Amino acid sequence: MDAFAALGEPRRRDILRLVSAGELSVGEIARRFDVTRPAISQHLRVMKEAGLVTERRDGTKRLYRARPETIAELRAYLDGFWDESLRSLKSAAEREERQRRARPGRRREGH
């Protein structure tokens, strides 16, 4: 499953924020939500399959934490959209400025 698809569920985004701050057990995560532990376990399974979290066993506990490398990849991917949007905005602003300067009969501001 794709990481973006896994993050389409708002609760999973909230869980990811929690486990980004540090390693937590299913019980510790579940206490912060009004859903059952099995429901949280299901969310974590989807997130693990998507590469968003890692699981470590400590006795009978399963501890989860975010995978920073996957989060960095997602951010880099999204930053590419932001960079493209900024380039488009810059081009539009420069084009508007050239058109404004080319208009005859307009006084320059401040004169």
N, C-alpha and C positions, 0 to 999 in steps of 0.2 A: 504494500500500500504506500502511496505517495505521502510525503510529509505534509504537503499543503492540504491534501484531502483529510488527513488525520486532524489537522488543526482547524478544519471547517466546523468542528463541534466546539462551541464556546467553553464548555467545562474542561475540555482537553487543554485549551489555551491557558485556563486558570491553573490547571494541574502543572503544566509546563513552567509557569511562573514560580510556583511553589518549589518544584524540584530543581529549578535553576539556582536557587539560593543555597541548596544543600541537599544531601541525601535524606530521604524520608521513607518510612515504611508505609505500606498500604493503609494500615490503621491510622497513622498520623495524618495521612492525606484525607482519608474518609471522614475524620472528625471535623474537618473544615468545610464539609459539604453536607447537604441534607439528602444524601443518597446512601445506598447500602455499600458495604465493603465489596461485595461481588460486582456491583456496578463500577466502582472505582477500579477494581482489578481488570475489568473488561476494557475500560478506557486505557489503562496502562499497557495492556496487551497490544492494543491497536497502535499505541504510541511507540512501543518497543519494536513492533514489526516495521514501522515507518522509520526507524532509526533515530527517533527523537529522544529516547531515554535508554539508559542501561539498567540492568537488574543485577543485584548482587545478593547472594544468600548469606545470611548470618544466622546459623542455627535454623530455626523454623521461620525466621523473618525473611521477607524479601524487601530489599531496600532499592529505591529508585533514585536516579539522578539524571538531569538533563545531559545530553551529549553536546558539549559546546561546539564541536566541529560541525555538527549538522545544523545547529542554529546559525553558525557563521556562514555556512553555505546558503541557507535560506535568506539571510540578510544580504549577502552579496548579490544574490539573484534579484531581490527586490530593489536594492540600491541601483541596479542597472536600469530599472524603470525610472527611478527618480533622476538619475543622471541624464537619461534621454529627455525627460520632461523639462529639465533645466536647460538643456541645449536648445530645445524647441522654443522655450520661452525667450531665451537670449536672442535667437534668430528673429523671432517675431518683434521683439523690442527694437532690435537694430534696424529691421525693415521699416518699422513705423517711424523711427528717427530719421532715416534716409528720406522717406516720403514727406515728412514734416518739413525737412530742410529744403526739399525740392519744390515746395509749393510757392508760387510767385505771389508777391504782394503781402506777405506775412511779415510782421515786425518780429524781431527777435525779442524774447522776453527780457525785461530789465532795461530796455532802451526806450 
